[in-house]
Amino acid sequence: MFNSVTELTEKIYLGEDATIEFKRELPHRDGLADEIVAFANANGGVILIGVGDDSEIVGIDRHDLDRIEKTVVEICSDNIDPMVHIVTEKLRIDDKNLLKIDVQPSAFVHKSSNGYFIRQGSSSREMTTEQLGRLLQSRSQAHRISFDEQFVPNTHKDTLREKLYRRFITVEATDPEKVVALLLKRRLLVKDGQDCRASVAGLLMCHDSPDDYLYNSFIQAVFYNGEHKDANYQIDAKDFRGPLDQQVVDAFKFVERYNQVSARKDIGRIERSQYSMRAVFEAIVNAVVHRDYSKAGSKIRLFMFTDRLELYSPGALANTLTVDDLPYNQATRNELLARLLSETTLDDNMGRQVKRRHFLERRGEGVGIILNESNELSGKTPVYELFGEELRLTIFAAKSLQDNDET
C-alpha cells in the first residue's frame, strides 16, 4: 500500500485516515500491537514511525532504525494472536529516516493483549461484541477454503518461479495471460479482488524461499552425538528453506548422512542401518503435507540422537483423527499441497531408495511403512504423540550388529 514515495508523501500531507497511522516514535509494545491488529482486522493499512500526528516528518535516528524494525517484528510474533505478517521498509523522505509498516488484511481475526481492535476512520477502537461476532462469522467463511488454497499477502503472479511452476502445467503456453489462466486453474495462483496472488501451496512448491512470505515454513534439522539436546554435543545443524520438495530431499539426505550402518561377517557380509530410509522419507513427507501452515510460531523440527530420531510437525491432527487412528485412517489437511507432491517426480536414485516414483503416492500406506519397517529394524514400534497442537514422531535406532554380538 502506498508503494511510491510520491504517493506516501501525499498521504502524509493529508493526514491520518482509515488506511494510515502516524507515530512520532516507537510506541509502547502493547499500543503498537493494538494498531497492527486493528489494521489486520479491517482492510489493512500503513503505520509510519517518524511522523507526528500533525503530519510533521520528524524522522528516526539512523542508528535506531534496525532496533525499531526488530522490535516491530517481535511485537507481531509475541504480542499478537495469531501472529500478523507485515512488511517493513526503511524510507528517506525530506532527508529524514522513516520506518513504514505495511499491514495486509488478514484471513484471521487477531487479538492483542488488550483485546480485539479494528480500524474505524483515523482511530483504532476495541470491537463491540456484535462487531466481533460479525467479523468472526465472515472470516470463518474463508476457512471453508483449505488454508493451502488461500492467497498469501504481499505476493503476486511473478512471485512464482517459472522453472518450478512449469512442473505442474502440462499445456505448452508462452502467452502470459494463458499462463496466468493455467496457474489459476491449478490453484497455484488465486484471485484477491482484481489481483492474482500466490496460494499457500503455490508458494511452498514454486518459490525458492517460501519462508520469505510464510514465516517458519522450513525444516530445521539437528544431530546430537548423545541422547539429549545439549549444545556441547551438537555435531551438525541445518535449516532447509527451498521449495518444499527440495526441503524433503535435503532433510532426507541429512538423516542419511548420520544413519550409521553396522556390519558383521558370518557367511557373507551382513549390514544393518539404524533407520529404514524408506520410513524416514515417509515421515518427512507426512510432516510437510500435514503440518498446519497457518501456525507461524513453529517450524518442522528434526532431531537426531544416538538412540532415536524425533520429528515435530506443527498442528493438531486434521478433522477427528486421533493418534491411535493414524495406522488405519487418513485425513489430508492440505489437499492441494498433497496433489502437487503426488505429481512431483523423484530422481531415479532416490526413487529406487524409497521404492516410489513420486513424493506422495496417496495410497494411505505411509504410516504403516514407518511403523512396520522401523519396528523390523529396531524391535521397537515408533511412537506418535500429540503435545498441544504439535505432533511428535519418535523412531528408535536399531542397535549395531556388534552390540548384538556382545550380548
C-alpha positions in Angstrom: 0.0 0.0 0.0 1.3 3.5 -1.0 4.3 1.9 -2.8 5.7 5.1 -4.3 7.4 7.9 -2.2 5.3 10.4 -4.0 2.0 8.7 -3.1 3.2 8.3 0.5 4.2 11.9 0.8 0.8 13.0 -0.4 -0.8 10.7 2.2 1.3 12.2 5.0 0.3 15.7 3.9 -3.4 14.8 4.0 -3.2 13.2 7.5 -4.3 10.1 9.2 -7.4 8.2 8.0 -8.7 4.6 7.8 -5.6 3.5 5.9 -2.7 5.2 7.6 -1.4 5.9 11.1 1.4 8.2 12.2 3.8 7.6 15.2 6.4 10.2 16.1 8.5 7.5 17.8 8.2 3.8 18.6 5.2 3.5 21.0 4.7 1.0 23.8 4.7 -2.6 22.6 1.0 -3.1 23.6 -0.1 0.1 22.0 1.6 -0.7 18.6 0.2 -4.3 18.8 -3.3 -2.7 19.1 -2.7 -0.6 16.0 -1.4 -3.5 13.9 -4.3 -5.8 15.0 -6.8 -3.0 14.1 -5.5 -2.8 10.5 -5.3 -6.6 10.1 -8.9 -7.0 11.3 -10.0 -4.3 8.9 -8.8 -3.6 5.4 -5.1 -3.3 6.0 -3.1 -0.2 6.3 0.2 1.5 6.9 1.9 2.7 10.1 4.6 5.3 9.7 7.1 5.7 12.5 8.9 9.0 12.4 5.8 11.2 11.6 3.9 13.2 14.2 0.1 13.4 14.5 0.2 16.8 12.8 1.9 15.2 9.7 5.3 16.7 10.6 8.1 14.4 9.4 10.4 14.2 12.4 12.4 11.2 11.4 14.3 8.5 13.2 17.9 8.4 14.1 19.7 6.1 11.6 21.3 4.1 14.4 17.8 3.3 15.8 16.2 2.1 12.6 17.4 -1.5 12.9 16.4 -1.8 16.6 13.0 -0.4 16.0 12.4 -2.7 13.0 13.4 -5.7 15.0 11.1 -4.7 17.9 8.1 -4.3 15.5 8.7 -7.8 14.1 8.9 -9.2 17.6 5.6 -7.5 18.6 3.8 -9.1 15.6 5.1 -12.5 16.8 4.9 -12.2 20.6 2.1 -9.7 21.3 -0.5 -10.7 18.7 -2.5 -13.9 18.4 -2.4 -15.3 15.8 0.8 -13.7 14.5 0.3 -11.0 11.9 2.5 -10.9 8.8 3.8 -7.5 8.0 6.3 -5.9 5.5 8.7 -3.3 6.9 10.5 -0.8 4.7 13.1 1.9 5.6 12.4 5.1 3.8 14.0 8.5 3.5 11.7 11.5 2.9 12.7 15.1 3.2 16.1 13.9 4.4 14.5 12.1 7.3 14.5 8.4 8.1 11.1 6.7 8.4 10.0 3.1 9.1 7.0 2.0 7.1 4.9 -0.9 8.4 2.6 -2.4 5.8 -0.2 -4.5 7.4 -2.3 -6.6 5.0 -5.9 -7.5 5.6 -5.9 -11.0 7.2 -7.9 -14.1 6.7 -8.0 -14.5 10.5 -9.3 -12.4 13.5 -6.4 -11.1 15.5 -6.1 -10.2 19.2 -3.6 -8.1 21.1 -3.1 -8.4 24.9 -5.6 -5.5 25.2 -8.3 -7.2 23.2 -9.8 -7.2 19.7 -9.3 -4.0 17.8 -10.5 -2.7 14.4 -9.7 0.5 12.4 -12.5 3.0 12.2 -11.7 6.2 10.4 -8.4 7.6 11.8 -8.8 5.6 15.1 -8.3 2.1 16.3 -11.1 1.0 18.5 -11.9 -2.1 20.6 -14.6 -4.1 18.9 -18.0 -4.4 20.4 -19.3 -7.9 21.0 -21.6 -7.5 17.9 -18.7 -6.4 15.7 -16.5 -9.2 16.8 -19.3 -11.7 16.2 -19.8 -10.5 12.7 -16.1 -10.5 11.9 -15.6 -14.0 13.2 -18.6 -15.2 11.2 -17.4 -13.5 8.0 -13.8 -14.7 8.2 -14.9 -18.3 9.1 -16.3 -18.4 5.6 -12.8 -18.2 4.3 -11.8 -21.1 6.3 -14.1 -23.3 4.3 -11.4 -23.0 1.7 -8.4 -25.1 2.8 -5.6 -22.9 4.1 -3.2 -24.2 1.5 -5.5 -22.7 -1.2 -5.8 -19.3 0.4 -3.7 -16.4 -1.0 -0.5 -15.2 0.6 -0.5 -11.4 1.2 2.2 -9.3 -0.5 2.7 -11.9 -3.3 1.8 -11.5 -7.0 1.8 -13.6 -10.1 5.6 -13.1 -10.6 6.3 -14.4 -7.1 6.1 -17.9 -8.5 9.2 -19.1 -10.3 8.7 -20.3 -13.8 11.2 -23.2 -13.5 9.2 -24.5 -10.6 5.6 -23.9 -11.7 6.2 -25.4 -15.2 6.3 -28.8 -13.5 2.5 -28.5 -12.9 1.4 -27.1 -16.2 1.1 -29.8 -18.9 0.0 -27.5 -21.6 2.8 -25.7 -23.5 1.9 -22.0 -23.1 4.0 -18.9 -23.7 1.3 -16.2 -23.8 1.4 -14.5 -20.3 -2.4 -14.3 -20.0 -2.7 -18.0 -20.8 0.0 -18.9 -18.3 -1.8 -17.0 -15.6 -5.1 -18.7 -16.5 -3.4 -22.1 -16.2 -1.9 -21.2 -12.8 -5.3 -20.0 -11.6 -6.8 -23.3 -12.8 -4.2 -25.3 -10.8 -4.8 -23.0 -7.8 -1.1 -22.0 -7.7 -2.5 -18.5 -8.1 -5.7 -17.3 -6.6 -7.8 -14.2 -7.1 -7.7 -11.4 -4.5 -10.2 -8.9 -5.9 -8.7 -7.9 -9.2 -5.2 -9.1 -8.3 -3.6 -12.5 -8.7 -1.7 -13.8 -5.7 0.3 -16.9 -4.9 -1.7 -19.6 -3.0 0.0 -21.1 0.1 0.6 -24.4 -1.7 1.8 -22.5 -4.8 4.3 -20.5 -2.8 5.5 -23.6 -1.0 6.2 -25.5 -4.2 7.0 -22.7 -6.6 9.3 -20.3 -4.8 13.0 -20.5 -3.9 12.4 -19.5 -0.3 8.8 -19.8 0.9 9.9 -18.6 4.4 10.3 -15.1 3.0 6.5 -14.9 3.0 5.3 -17.8 5.2 7.2 -17.5 8.4 8.8 -20.7 9.6 7.8 -22.7 6.5 11.1 -24.6 6.6 12.7 -27.7 8.1 15.2 -27.4 10.9 17.5 -30.4 11.4 20.0 -31.0 14.3 22.2 -34.0 15.0 23.4 -34.6 18.6 26.1 -37.1 19.5 24.2 -38.2 22.6 20.8 -38.9 23.9 19.8 -35.4 25.0 19.6 -31.9 23.5 22.9 -30.5 24.6 24.8 -27.8 22.6 28.1 -29.4 23.8 27.2 -32.5 21.8 25.7 -30.8 18.7 27.5 -32.1 15.7 25.5 -30.5 12.9 22.5 -28.2 12.3 20.9 -27.1 9.1 17.8 -25.1 8.1 16.3 -26.2 4.8 14.4 -23.4 3.1 14.0 -24.2 -0.6 10.8 -25.3 -2.3 9.0 -27.9 -0.3 10.1 -30.9 -2.3 13.7 -29.8 -2.1 13.3 -29.4 1.7 12.2 -33.1 1.9 15.2 -34.2 -0.2 17.6 -32.1 1.9 16.2 -33.4 5.2 16.3 -37.0 3.9 20.0 -36.6 3.0 20.7 -35.1 6.4 19.4 -38.2 8.1 21.1 -40.4 5.6 24.5 -38.8 6.4 24.2 -39.7 10.1 22.4 -43.0 9.7 25.1 -45.3 10.9 25.5 -48.7 9.3 26.9 -51.7 11.2 28.3 -54.8 9.6 29.1 -58.4 10.6 30.8 -61.1 8.6 29.5 -64.6 9.1 28.8 -66.4 5.9 28.8 -63.4 3.6 28.6 -59.8 4.9 25.5 -58.7 6.8 24.7 -55.0 7.2 22.2 -53.1 9.3 21.4 -49.4 9.3 20.0 -47.5 12.3 16.9 -46.4 10.3 14.9 -47.5 7.4 15.4 -44.6 5.0 12.2 -45.5 3.3 10.4 -45.0 6.6 12.3 -41.7 7.2 11.3 -40.5 3.8 7.6 -41.2 4.5 7.9 -39.5 7.9 9.3 -36.3 6.4 6.8 -36.2 3.5 3.9 -36.7 6.0 5.3 -33.9 8.2 5.3 -31.4 5.3 2.0 -32.4 3.9 0.0 -32.5 7.1 1.6 -29.6 9.1 -0.6 -26.6 9.8 1.0 -23.7 7.8 -1.3 -21.2 9.5 0.7 -21.7 12.7 3.6 -19.4 12.1 5.1 -19.7 15.6 6.7 -23.1 15.0 8.6 -25.0 12.3 9.1 -28.6 11.4 12.0 -29.8 13.6 14.0 -32.9 13.1 16.3 -34.0 15.9 18.7 -37.0 15.6 20.2 -38.6 18.7 22.4 -41.7 19.1 19.4 -43.8 20.1 16.4 -42.2 18.2 15.1 -39.7 15.7 12.4 -37.2 16.7 10.2 -35.3 14.1 8.0 -32.5 15.2 5.2 -31.1 13.0 3.1 -28.0 14.0 -0.6 -28.5 14.2 -3.1 -30.9 15.8 -4.3 -33.8 13.8 -6.8 -33.0 11.0 -10.5 -33.4 11.4 -11.4 -36.1 14.0 -8.2 -38.2 13.7 -6.6 -39.4 16.9 -3.0 -40.7 17.4 -4.5 -44.2 17.7 -6.3 -43.8 14.3 -3.1 -42.9 12.4 -2.2 -46.5 11.2 -5.8 -47.1 9.9 -7.3 -43.8 8.7 -6.0 -40.7 6.9 -7.3 -37.2 6.6 -5.4 -34.6 4.5 -5.1 -31.1 5.9 -3.6 -29.7 2.8 -5.3 -31.3 -0.2 -3.8 -29.0 -2.9 -0.3 -29.5 -1.5 -0.8 -33.3 -1.4 -1.9 -33.2 -5.0 1.1 -31.2 -6.1 3.5 -33.5 -4.3 1.8 -36.5 -5.9 2.7 -35.1 -9.3 6.3 -34.2 -8.4 8.8 -36.9 -9.6 11.7 -38.2 -7.6 15.1 -38.6 -9.3 15.9 -42.1 -10.2 18.4 -42.7 -7.4 16.1 -41.6 -4.6 13.1 -43.3 -6.3 15.0 -46.6 -6.0 15.9 -46.0 -2.4 12.3 -45.3 -1.3 10.6 -47.5 -3.8 8.4 -45.0 -5.4 8.2 -42.6 -8.4 6.6 -39.5 -6.8 7.0 -37.8 -3.5 3.5 -38.8 -2.5 1.6 -41.9 -3.7 -1.6 -41.2 -1.8 -2.5 -44.8 -1.0 -2.6 -44.3 2.7 0.4 -46.6 3.3 2.8 -44.1 4.7 2.2 -44.6 8.5 2.2 -48.4 8.0 5.6 -48.2 6.3 7.0 -46.0 9.1 5.8 -48.4 11.8 6.5 -51.7 10.2 9.9 -51.1 8.6 11.2 -49.3 11.7 9.9 -52.0 14.1 11.5 -54.7 11.9 14.9 -53.0 12.3 15.0 -51.9 15.9 12.4 -54.2 17.5 10.6 -51.0 18.8 7.5 -49.5 17.3 7.7 -45.8 16.5 5.6 -43.6 18.8 3.3 -40.8 17.7 2.5 -38.3 20.5 0.4 -35.1 20.5 1.6 -32.2 22.6 -0.9 -29.4 22.5 -1.0 -28.6 18.8 2.2 -30.2 17.8 2.7 -33.8 16.7 5.9 -35.7 17.5 7.0 -38.9 15.9 9.8 -40.9 17.6 11.6 -43.5 15.6 14.1 -45.7 17.6 17.5 -46.5 16.2 18.4 -50.2 15.7 21.3 -51.4 17.7 24.5 -52.2 15.9 25.3 -55.8 15.0 28.4 -55.6 17.1 26.3 -54.8 20.1 24.2 -57.8 19.4 27.4 -60.0 19.3 28.5 -58.8 22.7 25.1 -59.7 24.2 
